[in-house]
Amino acid sequence: MPAKKTRKVRINTSIPTLGPAKIKSGMHYCQFMEPDESTKITIPVPQPDGKTKEELLRFELAGPRQKTYFDPSKTKCAIVTCGGLCPGINDVIRAIVMEAHYNYKVAATIGIRYGLEGFIPKYGHNILELTPEKVGDIHTFGGTMLGSSRGPQNPEEIVDALERMNISVLFMVGGDGTMRAAESILNEVQKRKLKIAIIGIPKTIDNDISFVYQSFGFDTAVEAATTAIQCAHTEANGAYNGIGLVKLMGRESGFIAAQATLALKVVNFVLIPESPFTLEGEKGLLEGLAERLKKRHHAVIVVAEGAGQDLTDASRETDASGNPILGDIAGILRKRIPEYLSEQKIPHTLKYIDPSYIIRSVAANANDRIYCGFLGQHAVHAAMGGKTGVVISRMREHYIHLPLKLVTGQRRKIDTHSDYWRAVLESTGQFQYMRSCFGTPED
């Protein structure tokens, strides 16, 4: 019998609208986009086998439209920030408020306190009116001025609150869990046939949202991570057979660990969730580390928090955001490395650094501030143009509209067969010590 052909899944990049835009924009100093202006971009698309494949897709371009759907004088916007902290959240809030107030002259923008809890009456959180005066300097601080929370809330209650407050546009800033919540809210809004725009601004310090190839705050996180790694390197060099162990954020994707490793070039072993490794035995991490110390008398290890979960006693439970509760791989390394080296009679010192909450709490750097500004502006343009169910992203130097369904499908991960991961391995040289675990550059 002839081999059964695999049916290619079509990726739908079309963007829903609330209806025809009929109101002439009050902006006179910009280049307007056509209502559905788009561009073709070749991007790596995740495949079921974990690899990526280049595909040419058409995406709607972000930017101001000549006509708006909403009448600014009668439009009330709301902003909510959800999930963990990330550098740049305040910058996004500020950009939305300034764009809505000065360039579109919307009637009001309000802030929802403490994430999705702020919509639910039983929590008793007050709303916050957002004006240019109130957000003028918030970009100089880390965190979010609105507060945040984790965990799902009933979409029906959220839409009830939107109706009570007469909200026309809801901007949701958060990670993949928040984008799934946005999709649920959108479905409820459409079920009730309401004219409320739902706009997502993707936030994840792990850089793991599908089709979002760099989330805001990632550049700042990598910069902060390199500071921790440099400290570990200094400590390692300061003692005979010194070891610096740095734990970085990265539940299911190791982008921060990999990018910081490439940036600093002093890491000798980088451990990420996408690349399983062995600890014991021939060509395991412990043997590789011992070999490294015998040759160079110092080593730096960077481990993403989600790496090596098969080596831990991780439960199958999840946190309030639906993320798996991770086992403590760093704790295992801190215990087992000294034990093994002592068994081998190799003198050593081990210094451990965990900068996780420092990294996510700092203010955004210059590059991320610029990026956040564009994201906030384009979010307002999309909303006023009547777009909904849309996520703002940058791809190949274009700011584009992504449909919510695309970003909620799966997490973005490092392709361990890519040139990117090859470059990481070449930078660390760890394949010289752990060839059976990580593979050689020729694999």
N, C-alpha and C positions, 0 to 999 in steps of 0.2 A: 504493500500500500504506500502511496506517496506520503511524504512527511506533511503533517498538519501545519498549515501556515499560522504564524502568530499574528493576531490582529493588532495593529498599531493603535494605541490609545491617543485620541486627539486631545491636545491641550487647548482648552477654551480660554482665551484671554479677553473676551468681550466684557465690557463694563456696563452694569445696569444704570439707568437714569430714572429720576423721579417724573420726568416729563419734558416736553419741549421748553427750552430756555427762551423767553420772550422779552425780558427786561434789558434794556441797553445798559451796559456796564458804565459805571461812573469813572473808571480808570482811563486816563487819556495819554499816559506816558509810557505805554508798554507795547510790546509786540504780541498781538493776540494769536491764540491757537484756533484752528477750526474746531468745531464741536467734537469731532471724532478723529482728530489728527493723530497719526500713528507713525511708528518706525519699525523696521525689521532689525532684530538683534539676534545674533548667534550666541547661544548660551549653553552651558553644560547642564543637562537635565538629569536628575538622579534616576537610576534604574533599579529594578527590584533586587539585582545581585550586589548592590552597594557601589557599583561603578557609576560613572557619568558618561553621557553621550551628547555630543554637540548637536543642537537642533536650531533651525532658523524659525523664530517666532515673531509675530507682529504684536506690538504693545502700544496702547494708547499713551500719547505723550501728556505729561503733566504741564500745567500752566494756565494763565488766565484766558477766559473765553470772552468774545465780544459781547455776548448776551448772557445774563444770569437767569437762573431759575427762581431764586429767592429775591424778594424785595428787601434790600438791606435794612430799610427803616422799620421793617416789621419782623426782622429775623433775630432770633435769640439762640445763641450757641452755648454748648456745655462741653467741658473738658474733664476727663477722668483719667487718672494714672493708676495702673494696676501692677501687681507682682513685685518682684525685688527691685531694689534701687539700681541705678545705672547712671554713669556720667552723662549729662546732657538733657535730662528730663525737664529741668527748669528752663533750659534754652528753648525747647520745643514749645512749652507753655507760653513763654514770652513771645515767641515768633507768631504763634496763632493769635494771641490777644492783640499784638501790634498791627498785624495784617488786617484782622477783622475790623479793628477800630479805625485806623487811619486811612486805609486804602479802600475798604468797602463801606465803612461807616455803619456797621451793623448796630442794631438797637442795644444789645447787651451780650456779654459773655460771662458765664458763671463757671465756677469750679466746683466739682463734686468731691467732697472730702473722703479720704480713706478708701479709695477704690470703689468697687461696685457696692460695697456696704452703704455708701453714701446715698444710694437710691432707695434703700429699704427702710421704711419708717421705724421699725423696731430698734434699729441701732441708734437713732436719734442724732445723727451727724448733721450739722448745719451746712448749708451751701455757702460759697464765698464768691462775692461779686469780684470779677477780675477786670481791673482798669489798667491803663498804661502806667499810672502812678504806682499801683500795687505791684506790678511785675517789672518795673524799670530796672532793678539791679539784681533780680533773682538769679540771673545767669552766672553770677560770680560765686554762687554757692552750690554745693553738691546736693543730692537727694531730690525731693519734690516738695514744693511748697504746699501741695494739696494733700500730702500724705498718701499712703497706699495700703493695700491689703491683698491677701491671697484668698483663693477659694471661690467657687461658683456661687452665683445668686440666681434666683428665679427670674428668667427673662420677662415673664408676664408682669411681675412686680416692677421691674426696671422700666418697661414701656408704660406702665400705669403712671410712674413718676414722671417720665418724659411728657406725657400728655398733661398731667397736672401742672407742670411748670411751663407748658407751652413751648417746648424746645423744638426748634427746626433742624438743628445740626448737632450731632454728638461726635466729638473727637475722642477716640479711645487710644491711649498710649500704653503699650504693653507687649508682652511676648506671645508665643504661640498659643498659650492658654487664653490670653486676653483676646486674641484674634478669633479663637473658637467661640468665646463668649460674644464677640461682636457679630459673628455669623448667626448665633442663636437669637440675638436681639433683632438683627435684620429680618430674620424669618418671622418673628412675632410682629414686627412693624408691617411687613408685607401682608401678613395674615389679616391684620386689621385695616389694610389699605390706607395707611397713614403716609403723609408726605414728610417723612423725617429722614435726613441723610445720615448714614453711618460711615464714618471715615476712620480708618486705622492708621496709626503711625507705629511701625514695628520697633520694639525695644527689647533687646536681649544682649546682655554682656557676653554671652557665649557665642554670639554670631551664628546661631543655628536655625534661623527661620528660613523655611524653604523659599527659594527664588529671591531672597534678599541677600545680596552678596557682600554687603557690609552694613551692619546695623549701627546706628549712632551709639557712641560711647565705646565702641570696640577699639578705636585708635587710642583713646585715652587709657583704656584698660591695659592695652599692650605696653604703652609707655610706662605706666605705673608698675607693671609686672617686671619690666626690664630693670627697674630700680631694685626690686627685691632680688632678682637673679644676680645683679652685680654685687650686692651685699653678700650673697651666698658664695659667690666666686672669691670675694676678698677673704671671707672667713676660711674657705677651703685652702687658699694659698697661704694663709697665716699659720698653718700647722702642718707637721709632717703627716702625710696620708690624711689630709683634711677632706671632709665630705660636706658639701652644702646641698641640702634637700629643700626644694621649694614646692609647695602645693599651690596650684592655681585653679581658678574656677573653670568648669567645663564638665557638665553632667554627662552628656551624651556625645558631645563634639569637642575636639581638642584644639580649636582654632587659636585661643589665647596662648596656650602652651607652645604651639607650633610657631606662631607668628613672633612671639617674644624670643624664642630660640633662634629664629632666623635673624632677628634684629640685633642680638647681642653677640652671637658666635662664641660664647664661652660655655655652653651647655654640652655635656658629654653623653647624657642619657635623657631622652624625653619620652614620657609614657602617656599615651592618650587612649580614650575609650575605643576608638576605631581600630586600634592595632593591639590585639591580645599579646601578652608576653608571659613567659614562665619565670618563676622566681628561683626555684631550686634546680639542681642538676646541671648537666653539661650545656653550656651556652645559655644558661639562665642569667638573670640580672645579677645575682650575687657573684657568680663566677666571673661574669664580665667586669663587674666593679672591682673585684680583687685583682684581675689582670690589669685593669687600668691603673690602679694604685701602685702596682709593682713597677709599671713603666713610667708613670708621670707623677706619682705621689700626691695627687689631688684629683677631685672629681666633683662635678656639679650635676645633680639630678633634678629634673623638673617633672612633676607628676600632675596631670589633670585630675580633679577630684573623682571623676567617673571612670578612671582607668583601672584595669585589673579587678573588676568587680567579681569575677569568677574565683578570685583568691580570697575574698572576704566572706563574712557571714551575713551578707546583705539580705534583708527580708524582702518580701514582695509587696510590702506596704507602700503607699504613696502619701505625699504631703498634701496640704490644702489646695495646692495648684495642680495636683494630679501627677507631679513628678515623682519618680521612684525614690524612696529613701535609700541613700547610698551607704554602702559599707565603708569603713575607714581604711582606705588603702594606704594613706600616709602613716597611720598608726602602725600598720603591719610592717611597713618599710622601716620605720624608726625603731621597731623592736627587733626585727629579724636581721637587718644589716649589721648592727653591733654584735649580735650573737654569732653570726656566720664568720665575721672577720676575726672575732676572738677565738673561735674554733680553729681557724686557719693560722692562728698566732700572728696576725697582721695588726700591728699597732695602728690606731686611728683615732680621729675625733669626728663627731657628727654634729652639725648645726642645722636646725630645722627652722624654716621661715614659712608662715602662713599669712599672706597679706590680703586674703580674700575680701574682707569687709572694708579694708582701707581702699582697695582698688575700686570697688563699686560705689563708694561713698564720696569720692573726690569730685571736684568740679571738672567740667569738660575742658580739654585743651583747645587750642586755636582751631585745628582742623575739624574737630567735632562740633565746635560752636558754629562754624560756617555751615557744616552739613545740617545741623539741627535747624538753623535758620531757613534753609531752603525747604526742608521737610515741612516745617510749620507753615510757610507761605504757600507751598503747593497744596497742602491739605485744605487750606481756606479756599484757594482757587477751585479745587475739585468740588468742594461742598457748595459753593455759590453757583457753580455751573450745573448743579443738579445731579452730580454723580453720587452714587451710593454703593455700599458693599465694596468699597475700594480701599486698597492699602497703598500708601505712597512709598516709592522706593527709587533708588538710583541704580542704573544698570548701564555699563559701558558709556559712562559720562552723560547718559540721558536720565532725566527724572521722568518716571512713568507711573501709570496707574496699574496696579495689580488687582485682579479680583480676589476677594477674601478666600474663596475656595482653593485657590492655588497655594496660599501660604499656610493653610491649616492642614494640608494633606499629610506631610511628614516632616521630620526635622532634617535640616541640612547637616551633612557630615563631611569630614575629610575623606576624599577618595585616596586610599592608600596605594593605588596603582598610578597616581598622577605624578606629573613633574614636580608639583608643589611638595608632596611628601618625600619624593626622592631628594629634593633640595634640602629638606630638614635632616634626612639621614646623612647626607653628605656633609652637612654642617656639623653634626654631632660626632660622626664617625662611629656611632654605636654598632653598626652592622659588623664592624671589625671584631667586636667582642661577643655579639649576640646574634650571629648570622642565622642560626636555626630558628630564632624567634621572629626577627624582623625582616629577614630576607636581604639579599644583596641588591645593589642598584640594578643588576641585570635581570632580576626576577620579574 
